[in-house]
Every structure is written in C-alpha cells, then in structure tokens.
Amino acid sequence: MRIKPLKTDKEKELLLLLYSSVYETVREQHPQLLDDIKIYIENSNDINAFALGRRTISITTGALRSLNEDEIKGVLCHEFGHHVNGDSVMLSLLNCGGGVWSILFLAVNICNFILNRLIKAMHNKYGGEAKLMIYGLRAIKGIINLTTKPFEWVLMAYRRNQEFKADYVAYECGYGAELIEGLYTLNNFSNREPIGIIEKLKSSHPNLKDRIARLEYLICSQ
C-alpha cells in the first residue's frame, strides 16, 4: 500500500472541496476530531478508502473513478467515523502485535505441515496398522487449530463491529444516504461476499448488504 499527497489540480479541486465539506460537518458533531487530518490518494483500481493512524485518510484512484461526488462524501464520512471512534489507532496497536501473531500463525502452519507429512508417511508405510497413531496426530492437529483460530475470529469480529460504528457516524452526520449509494456501487463491482460460516468469521468487513440494510433502517426510523 503506497499513498501519496494530492498533486494534480484535478485531484485538489475534486477532493479538497469534498473533504473540507465533510470534515466541517463531522467536526460540528464531534469536536474532539483532530484538526490536522490529511487526505491522500492510493494508486489502485480497487474501490476503497481507509483511515490510518490518527491523522490520515486515503482514498483510491479506483474509488475516484467509480463513485460520484455524493458517494465520495459518504465514504469520507465513514472514514472520519473511524477517527472519531479511535479505530485507526486501535488497529495500529493491533498491527504492532502483528509480528507476534504472524510468528504464532507461521508456527501453526509449520506444525500442520509436519503433521500432514507424518500422517501421509505412516499411512503409506504401515497402512491400517498405523490407524491409532494417525488418529492421534490428527487430534493434535485439530487441537492446535482450535486453540488459535478463535483469536483470529475475535479480532475479525471486533473489526466488523467497528465498520458498523463508523457507518453510524456517517448516518448521524447526515451522510447516511450518500454512504448507502456508495455501498451499492461497491456491491455492484464486488466479485463476491463471504458465504460460509467460517469464511464470514474470517472476514474483516461485514457483508455489504448488511451494512446497507442497517443504514436504511436508521434512515427510515427517523
């Protein structure tokens, strides 16, 4: 991920005006929002935007091409919501612990690889006579997976919840309808959504249609 400051006049004319408008609105609702948050661009075809640290929001060139001005406002407000809620700082702290998690995840994968090779070797050499040993190795493999996967799922559940909270900030600041339209556009370009239970548990973002439905419910309930 490489982000860069706004350089061209076209980038500045489009983004700075939209950014300033949304920022002032969010600041009225949430005075604690820092006053030196900067907007950057990432050269990517993906339709995406994200908050980083405490003072950075970035949007992709793909989003600028695919979203209209109102939709961009809704998306920017969602990202400001992450700053309001402190999500980007928390994510940075979690990323600091990412090295430990990566080492643990690597160790689990190595253990699984070794166990798979042992199971295959024993089956080839001893056949049915090694059944008990093979079942024992498979049990060890299952225990390793069961003791590490829940940590990943809890982290992903936290991140999904923060997406809903950032959506709520956009709604309360008056950009709920614009964000809905942006999410519909993103859904049209999206290849697929997680469908299986395990796949959903491993996803860092909620289902787009769930986010849209929540926002539509909030607006209809006004």
Secondary structure, 3 states (H helix, E strand, C coil): CCEEECCCHHHHHHHHHHHHHHHHHHHHHCCCCCCCCEEEEECCCCCCEEEECCCEEEEEHHHHHHCCHHHHHHHHHHHHHHHHHCHHHHHHHHHHCHHHHHHHHHHHHHHHHHHHHHHHHHHHHHHHHHHHHHHHHHHHHHHHHHHHHHHHHHHHHHHHHHHHHHHHHHHHCCCHHHHHHHHHHHHHHCCCCCCCHHHHHCCCCCCHHHHHHHHHHHHHCC
